[in-house]
């Protein structure tokens, strides 16, 4: 290859002009300045104490806020799940009462044992504008962390009786 081997060409590119070239197998030694510490005791780049303290302060500020946000999101997700379950139970109970016309004869209260004992239900029938139609309301109630919650679904049912 003209101009020397690839290794020598790369070395020539790195060395400044006039520094001379090395013979194969020889290494150049750099002279150290008289006041410079020996190579083994030179400091490596590292973080300063102030940088570490600033980072710890930032983590101490952000971490509680992030944990609080996660906790809030989990609480909201749990409440949403319970409300969705209650709405599904209310819809199923309303459909059952209407399908079997239980608003005439059945007890209009109970719970969803054994599957969902934490939820209770109550139904109420009221006249609707003096017609042969009545309004059937089904409420599903539950207690979550000491607070009562409810979901109410309503429908109109034909009674055949004049109001």
C-alpha positions in Angstrom: 0.0 0.0 0.0 1.6 3.4 -1.0 2.3 5.8 1.9 2.7 3.1 4.6 0.4 0.9 6.5 -3.0 1.9 7.7 -1.7 2.1 11.3 1.1 4.5 10.4 -1.2 6.6 8.4 -3.7 6.9 11.3 -0.8 7.8 13.6 0.4 10.4 11.2 -3.0 12.0 11.2 -3.0 12.2 15.0 0.5 13.5 15.6 1.1 17.2 15.0 3.5 18.3 12.3 7.1 18.0 13.2 6.5 15.4 15.9 8.1 12.8 13.9 6.8 9.4 13.2 7.2 6.2 15.2 8.9 3.1 14.1 6.8 0.0 14.3 6.6 -1.2 17.8 7.8 2.0 19.4 5.7 4.3 21.6 6.2 8.0 22.1 6.4 9.2 25.6 5.0 12.5 26.6 6.9 14.7 28.9 5.0 15.9 32.0 5.3 19.4 33.2 7.4 19.8 36.3 4.5 20.8 38.6 2.0 18.3 37.3 1.0 15.4 39.7 2.0 11.9 38.6 -0.5 10.3 36.3 -1.8 7.8 38.8 -2.8 10.4 41.3 -4.7 12.7 38.9 -8.3 13.3 39.8 -11.0 11.8 37.6 -14.0 13.9 36.8 -16.7 13.4 39.4 -19.8 15.1 40.9 -19.2 17.8 43.5 -20.9 17.7 46.9 -23.1 20.6 45.9 -24.3 18.8 42.8 -25.2 15.7 44.8 -27.0 17.8 47.5 -29.0 19.6 44.8 -30.0 16.3 43.2 -31.1 14.9 46.6 -33.1 18.1 47.2 -34.8 17.8 43.8 -35.6 14.1 44.5 -36.9 15.0 48.0 -39.3 17.5 46.4 -40.5 15.5 43.4 -40.8 12.0 44.9 -43.6 12.8 47.5 -45.6 14.7 44.8 -45.2 11.8 42.4 -46.3 9.2 45.0 -49.2 11.4 46.0 -50.3 11.6 42.3 -50.1 7.8 41.9 -52.1 7.3 45.1 -54.8 9.7 44.0 -55.0 8.0 40.6 -55.4 4.6 42.2 -58.2 5.9 44.5 -60.0 7.5 41.6 -59.7 4.3 39.6 -61.1 2.2 42.5 -64.0 4.6 43.0 -64.7 4.5 39.3 -64.6 0.7 39.3 -67.1 0.5 42.2 -69.5 3.0 40.6 -69.3 1.0 37.3 -70.1 -2.3 39.2 -73.0 -0.6 41.0 -74.4 0.7 37.7 -74.2 -2.8 36.2 -75.9 -4.4 39.2 -78.6 -1.7 39.1 -79.2 -2.4 35.4 -79.4 -6.2 36.0 -81.8 -5.7 39.0 -84.0 -3.3 37.0 -84.2 -5.7 34.1 -85.1 -8.6 36.5 -87.9 -6.6 38.2 -89.3 -5.5 34.9 -89.0 -8.9 33.2 -90.8 -10.7 36.0 -93.1 -7.8 36.9 -91.9 -8.0 40.5 -92.8 -4.4 41.3 -96.4 -5.7 42.1 -95.6 -8.5 44.5 -92.0 -8.8 45.4 -90.0 -7.2 48.2 -88.3 -4.2 46.7 -85.1 -4.2 48.7 -82.2 -6.5 49.3 -78.5 -7.1 48.7 -76.4 -8.9 46.1 -75.2 -11.8 48.3 -73.2 -14.0 47.9 -71.4 -12.4 44.9 -71.5 -8.7 45.8 -72.5 -8.4 49.5 -71.1 -4.9 49.8 -73.8 -3.6 47.5 -77.5 -3.2 48.6 -80.4 -2.3 46.5 -83.9 -0.7 46.9 -86.6 -0.2 44.4 -89.5 2.3 44.5 -92.6 2.6 42.3 -94.3 5.9 41.9 -97.2 7.1 39.7 -96.1 9.0 36.7 -98.3 11.9 35.7 -101.6 10.2 36.6 -101.4 7.7 33.7 -101.4 3.9 33.5 -97.6 4.2 33.6 -95.5 4.1 36.7 -91.9 5.1 37.3 -89.7 2.3 38.7 -86.5 3.5 40.4 -83.7 1.1 41.4 -81.0 2.4 43.7 -77.8 0.5 44.4 -76.1 1.7 47.6 -72.6 1.0 49.0 -70.3 2.4 51.6 -66.7 3.3 50.7 -64.4 4.7 53.3 -67.2 5.8 55.5 -69.1 7.6 52.8 -72.4 6.3 51.4 -72.7 6.3 47.6 -75.6 5.4 45.3 -76.5 4.8 41.7 -80.1 5.2 40.6 -81.6 3.9 37.4 -85.2 4.5 36.4 -87.6 3.2 33.8 -91.3 3.5 33.1 -93.5 0.4 33.4 -97.0 -0.1 32.1 -99.4 -1.2 34.9 -102.7 -1.4 33.0 -104.4 0.3 36.0 -105.8 3.8 35.6 -104.2 6.3 37.9 
